């Protein structure tokens, strides 16, 4: 649905899903999760379409696939995300005192 197709009375509410501190983790055929990254310490998420693909990151660092180093570094990236994400998961319609409007997020 495009913005022009919305009902005349449509209003966007303040919520985590449109906060500038919210990272939206979405991948095809998977759930959408919302994370608060107010602290600014979010590791790479591993999402391919967001240029945070772990394998691409390692290749960009000249770490060859099919090597022990690649596997070790890949696991570190996975562990970093796993540890960070547990304490930062929020719900789309939640809100807190740190809310700030995200002006540049694309409208789907």
N, C-alpha and C positions, 0 to 999 in steps of 0.2 A: 504494500500500500504506500502510495506517495503522499507527501504532506498535503498536496492540493485536494486529495480524495477524502481527507478526514472530515468528520461531521463539523459543522460550524461551531458548536460549543466545546470542541476538544480543548483540553488544557493539560499541560504537562506538569506533573506534581514533582516536588522535591523528593528525591530518593537516591539510594546508592547507584542505581542504574544510570543516572544522568549527572553524577558527581564527578568532578575532574580528578578525584583521587581513586576512582574505580577503574580497575583493569577487568575487562570482560574477556573471559577465556571461553572461546567457542571454536569448535572444530566440526566439520561435516559429520553428520550422523552421531553426534555425541551431545550430551547435555551442555547447557550454557551455565557457567559459573561466574560469580562476581567476587572480586577480591579488592580489599582496601589497600592501596599502596601509598598512603599518606606519608609514611616514613621514608619513602624513596629508595628502599633497599631491595626491591623486587628482582629476583634472578630471572634469567631467561625462562620462558614458559614452555618452550618446546613446540609451540604452535607454528606450523609450516607457513600459513598464509600471512602471518604477522612478522615475517623475517626473524623469528626467534627459534627457528628449527635447530635443534641441537646438533644434528649431523652436519648441516650446512655451516654452523658456527665452527665446528671442529675442522672441517675442510678449509674454511677461510683462514684458520690458524695453522694451516699446512700440516695437519695431523691426518695421516693416511688411514683410510678404512682398512679393515682386516689386520689391524695391529693391536697389540696389547694396550698401547698408549691410548688409542682411540676408544677402546672399550672402557678403560679406567676413567678417562675424562668424561665420556658419555654418562657413565654411572654417577660421577660427581655432579654433573648438571641435573640429572634426574633427582638425586638426593637433595640438592639445594632447593629445587622446586618443591619437592615433597615436604621438606621441613618448613619452608617459608609459607606455603599455601595453607597448611593446617591452621595457623594462627591468624589468617587474614581473610578467610572466607566470610562473605556477608550475603544477605539476600537482596534481590533486585529492588524490592519495594521498601527496604529498611532505610533508616536515616539516623544520623548522629549530629552532634554539635559541630563537627568539623566539615559539614557539607559546604561545598562550593560548586556553583554551576559550571558545567562543562559546555563552553560555547562552541567548540570546534568538532564535537562528535557528529558523525554522519547520521542522518535520519534515514532509517530503512523503510 
